[in-house]
Amino acid sequence: MNPLLDSLQPYPFEKLRSLFKDVTPAAGFAHISFGIGEPKHPTPALIRDAVIASLGGLSAYPATLGSLPLRESIANWVTQRYGLPPVDPATQVLPVSGSREALFALAQTVIDPRRNAQGEPAIVLCPNPFYQIYEGAAILAGAAPYFVNSDPARNFACNYSAVPAEVWARTQLLYVCSPGNPTGAVLTLDDWRELFALSDRHGFVIASDECYSEIYFDEANPPLGGLQAAHQLGRGYERLVMLSSLSKRSNVPGMRSGFVAGDAAILKDFLLYRTYHGAALSTVYQSASIAAWNDEAHVRENRAKYVQKFSTVTPMLAEVLDVRLPDAAFYLWAEVSRTGLTDTAFAQRLYADYNVTVLPGSYLARTAHGVNPGRNFVRMALVADVDECTEGAQRIVSFCRGLAG
């Protein structure tokens, strides 16, 4: 067996199952889950109809490169969404089987697993807290993850200036997530300027995970993307790729449809890797993805539902927890310190007393530089309908007030 598998940590939801293993939730409450970030809004009819109309494609093997019409629809969307010069569908776009698969496989493509003269492995920089795939991708590519803690006082921005020079010298890949999971923070143009300067100096690849980019609260101010930042700063896409997905944007997590766009040289090698990897998006879902990327009306309707939920729930929870509206994404990142409970105790007792599931923040982070930046936070995914989210928030308020009383 691959010995690197032994270095993988339990996934957060496995830890959550262990935390709840001996807990029986209070009778009389239907379960409400804020734990898993799985969209619950209905899949738009135009996508369902496109799936049905494309079922004849099941008789053919899908091409790893994806169909030209799909690549053109993605290229057009990226160009229009981010105000870019035309993106080349032949060389700068690659459809993938969901951004999760691509985030993992990208590390296997760009990491050189050979150790340096001192016997040290390559380094992959990850934000902390973070989406757990980044760590697993680094480890299984033969690299060492290095965690850069976020700072609540700086809107959860990572402190890259604290990274030692010897770490940068070994860094081959840097993952960023904007809007962030779990904090909802969006990188600013100044953040990107700093990252591009570091990449130019040290030669590492930047993988920008932007799967939450279409969940935001002000139609006039969509989140800044990595390619957009590069263009605004007058540079090309060298050593930069962005990854996005239809899962959150269009409520189709079961389609596993996303894309990677950016540096054509990286995408050329990534296509080679994925050809051998055997990862190709079904022709049925390729056709349905074209319908999704070509339509913005259902995306605006989707955002409106999140605006309603967050504007209702956030003020309620702010009465009992330290929480505020995030920049974007569909998570509330709430500090629970004032309840007197740790994040794990809060989650366990809330489940026991009110049958509401939240995810402890420490499960989404690693102890790095003496700190676990997720400790005493919980992540709440507001993915259900507004009534269920409101009911869940009311139970949390009652729970917290019961602790204070």
SULUR-V388976 format. One record per residue. N is the residue number from 1. RES is the residue in three letters. D_LAST is the distance of its C-alpha to the last C-alpha in whole Angstrom. Layout:
n:res:d_last
N:RES:D_LAST
N:RES:D_LAST
This chain:
n:res:d_last
1:MET:54
2:ASN:52
3:PRO:51
4:LEU:49
5:LEU:47
6:ASP:45
7:SER:44
8:LEU:42
9:GLN:38
10:PRO:36
11:TYR:35
12:PRO:31
13:PHE:31
14:GLU:33
15:LYS:30
16:LEU:27
17:ARG:29
18:SER:29
19:LEU:25
20:PHE:25
21:LYS:28
22:ASP:26
23:VAL:23
24:THR:23
25:PRO:21
26:ALA:19
27:ALA:22
28:GLY:22
29:PHE:21
30:ALA:25
31:HIS:24
32:ILE:24
33:SER:25
34:PHE:25
35:GLY:26
36:ILE:30
37:GLY:32
38:GLU:34
39:PRO:35
40:LYS:35
41:HIS:37
42:PRO:40
43:THR:43
44:PRO:45
45:ALA:48
46:LEU:51
47:ILE:50
48:ARG:50
49:ASP:53
50:ALA:54
51:VAL:53
52:ILE:55
53:ALA:58
54:SER:59
55:LEU:59
56:GLY:62
57:GLY:61
58:LEU:60
59:SER:64
60:ALA:64
61:TYR:62
62:PRO:60
63:ALA:61
64:THR:59
65:LEU:60
66:GLY:59
67:SER:61
68:LEU:62
69:PRO:61
70:LEU:57
71:ARG:58
72:GLU:59
73:SER:56
74:ILE:54
75:ALA:56
76:ASN:56
77:TRP:52
78:VAL:52
79:THR:54
80:GLN:53
81:ARG:49
82:TYR:50
83:GLY:53
84:LEU:55
85:PRO:59
86:PRO:60
87:VAL:58
88:ASP:61
89:PRO:60
90:ALA:63
91:THR:62
92:GLN:58
93:VAL:56
94:LEU:56
95:PRO:54
96:VAL:51
97:SER:50
98:GLY:46
99:SER:45
100:ARG:43
101:GLU:47
102:ALA:48
103:LEU:46
104:PHE:47
105:ALA:50
106:LEU:51
107:ALA:50
108:GLN:53
109:THR:55
110:VAL:55
111:ILE:54
112:ASP:57
113:PRO:56
114:ARG:58
115:ARG:57
116:ASN:59
117:ALA:61
118:GLN:59
119:GLY:57
120:GLU:54
121:PRO:53
122:ALA:52
123:ILE:49
124:VAL:46
125:LEU:44
126:CYS:40
127:PRO:37
128:ASN:34
129:PRO:32
130:PHE:35
131:TYR:36
132:GLN:37
133:ILE:40
134:TYR:42
135:GLU:41
136:GLY:43
137:ALA:46
138:ALA:46
139:ILE:46
140:LEU:49
141:ALA:51
142:GLY:51
143:ALA:50
144:ALA:47
145:PRO:43
146:TYR:42
147:PHE:39
148:VAL:38
149:ASN:35
150:SER:33
151:ASP:31
152:PRO:28
153:ALA:30
154:ARG:33
155:ASN:31
156:PHE:32
157:ALA:35
158:CYS:37
159:ASN:39
160:TYR:42
161:SER:44
162:ALA:42
163:VAL:44
164:PRO:47
165:ALA:50
166:GLU:51
167:VAL:49
168:TRP:50
169:ALA:53
170:ARG:53
171:THR:50
172:GLN:52
173:LEU:49
174:LEU:46
175:TYR:43
176:VAL:41
177:CYS:39
178:SER:39
179:PRO:37
180:GLY:35
181:ASN:33
182:PRO:30
183:THR:29
184:GLY:32
185:ALA:33
186:VAL:37
187:LEU:40
188:THR:41
189:LEU:45
190:ASP:45
191:ASP:43
192:TRP:46
193:ARG:49
194:GLU:47
195:LEU:47
196:PHE:51
197:ALA:52
198:LEU:51
199:SER:52
200:ASP:56
201:ARG:56
202:HIS:55
203:GLY:56
204:PHE:53
205:VAL:52
206:ILE:49
207:ALA:47
208:SER:45
209:ASP:42
210:GLU:42
211:CYS:41
212:TYR:38
213:SER:40
214:GLU:40
215:ILE:37
216:TYR:36
217:PHE:35
218:ASP:38
219:GLU:41
220:ALA:43
221:ASN:41
222:PRO:42
223:PRO:41
224:LEU:43
225:GLY:45
226:GLY:47
227:LEU:51
228:GLN:50
229:ALA:49
230:ALA:52
231:HIS:54
232:GLN:53
233:LEU:53
234:GLY:57
235:ARG:57
236:GLY:58
237:TYR:56
238:GLU:57
239:ARG:55
240:LEU:52
241:VAL:51
242:MET:48
243:LEU:47
244:SER:45
245:SER:45
246:LEU:45
247:SER:41
248:LYS:39
249:ARG:41
250:SER:43
251:ASN:40
252:VAL:43
253:PRO:41
254:GLY:44
255:MET:47
256:ARG:46
257:SER:48
258:GLY:48
259:PHE:50
260:VAL:51
261:ALA:53
262:GLY:54
263:ASP:57
264:ALA:60
265:ALA:61
266:ILE:58
267:LEU:58
268:LYS:61
269:ASP:60
270:PHE:57
271:LEU:59
272:LEU:61
273:TYR:58
274:ARG:57
275:THR:60
276:TYR:60
277:HIS:57
278:GLY:57
279:ALA:55
280:ALA:56
281:LEU:54
282:SER:55
283:THR:58
284:VAL:56
285:TYR:53
286:GLN:55
287:SER:56
288:ALA:53
289:SER:52
290:ILE:54
291:ALA:53
292:ALA:50
293:TRP:51
294:ASN:53
295:ASP:50
296:GLU:48
297:ALA:47
298:HIS:45
299:VAL:43
300:ARG:42
301:GLU:41
302:ASN:39
303:ARG:37
304:ALA:36
305:LYS:34
306:TYR:32
307:VAL:32
308:GLN:31
309:LYS:28
310:PHE:27
311:SER:27
312:THR:25
313:VAL:22
314:THR:22
315:PRO:21
316:MET:18
317:LEU:17
318:ALA:18
319:GLU:15
320:VAL:12
321:LEU:15
322:ASP:18
323:VAL:21
324:ARG:24
325:LEU:27
326:PRO:29
327:ASP:33
328:ALA:34
329:ALA:33
330:PHE:31
331:TYR:28
332:LEU:25
333:TRP:24
334:ALA:20
335:GLU:19
336:VAL:16
337:SER:16
338:ARG:13
339:THR:11
340:GLY:12
341:LEU:14
342:THR:18
343:ASP:19
344:THR:21
345:ALA:17
346:PHE:16
347:ALA:19
348:GLN:19
349:ARG:15
350:LEU:15
351:TYR:19
352:ALA:18
353:ASP:15
354:TYR:16
355:ASN:20
356:VAL:20
357:THR:22
358:VAL:22
359:LEU:24
360:PRO:23
361:GLY:25
362:SER:26
363:TYR:28
364:LEU:30
365:ALA:31
366:ARG:33
367:THR:33
368:ALA:35
369:HIS:36
370:GLY:34
371:VAL:31
372:ASN:29
373:PRO:29
374:GLY:27
375:ARG:24
376:ASN:20
377:PHE:21
378:VAL:22
379:ARG:24
380:MET:24
381:ALA:27
382:LEU:27
383:VAL:30
384:ALA:30
385:ASP:30
386:VAL:28
387:ASP:27
388:GLU:26
389:CYS:24
390:THR:22
391:GLU:21
392:GLY:20
393:ALA:18
394:GLN:16
395:ARG:15
396:ILE:14
397:VAL:12
398:SER:10
399:PHE:10
400:CYS:9
401:ARG:6
402:GLY:5
403:LEU:5
404:ALA:4
405:GLY:0
